[in-house]
């Protein structure tokens, strides 16, 4: 994935979602990432537009995989698992 493309998608209404726990999120997360723990992705309020770009990450990747599968079941077709924190750092994301 290309950081500029992801940032462009987010600037145009796409979502960057951290699917870790609130405790993990409070210890540090990607700047401007929304917190929606993977256990809450079933009922999370998301855009009605099912083509909205949605980017997911967690600590290592598996929870983001789970969340992506749930979002696909909910009808979202433009979902990308960006992996874990190391992957996000490698892509060049800024952390807070």
N, C-alpha and C positions, 0 to 999 in steps of 0.2 A: 504494500500500500504506500501511497505517496502522501506525506504530511500536508502538502499544499492542497491536494484534492480533498482530503478529509476536512481540513479547516474551511475550505470553500463550501463544502456540503453543509457543515455546521452553521456557517454564516448565513446560509440560505434556508435555515429551518431544520436541518438535520440534528440528530441527537448524539451526544457522546455520553454513554452511561457506564458508571462504575457499579458493578454488581456485587461488590464485597459487602461486608457488614458495616454498620455505622461506626463501630469502633475502629475498624481498619481504615475507613474513609477519613476519620478525624485525625489519624496518624499521618496522613499525607495522601494526596490524590492529584490527578491531572487537573490543571487549571480549567475551570468552567465545566467540569464533568458533573453530571447529575448523579445523585445516589439513588439507585433503586436496587436494593439487595435481591439476589437471584430468587430468594424465597417469596418475594413480593411481585415478581415479574408477571405472574398470572393475572393479577388484578390491577396492575399499574395503569395510571391514566396516561395514555399515549395519544399522539395525533391520530385523527380519524383517517387521514390519508395513508393508505397501506404501502405506498411507494416511498414514503419518507426515509431518507438514509438514516440508519441507526447503527452506531458503532459501539461495541461492547468491549469491556476489559475487566479483569479481576486480578488476583495475585499471580496466578500461573497459567490460566486459560480454561480449565475445566468448568468453572462456574459460568463463565461467559459462553461456553459451548452449550451448557444446559439452557441458559437464558435465550440464546439464539434459537434453539429448538422450540422453546415455548413461544417465542415471537413468531416463528414460522407457522406454528399451529394456530396462532391468533390471526394469521393472514398477512403478516408483514413479509414482504419479499425482498427488501433491500437492506438486509441485516448482515453485518460483518463482525466477526470475532477478531479483535486486534491482538488477543493473547493476554499476556500478563504484564506486570509492571516493568520488567526488563525489556519486553518488546516495545512498550510505550516509550521508554527512555531511548531505545535504539532508533525509533521513528523520529525522535526530536521533540516530543511533547514537553511542555513546561509543567513542573509539579509545584504544588503549594502545600 
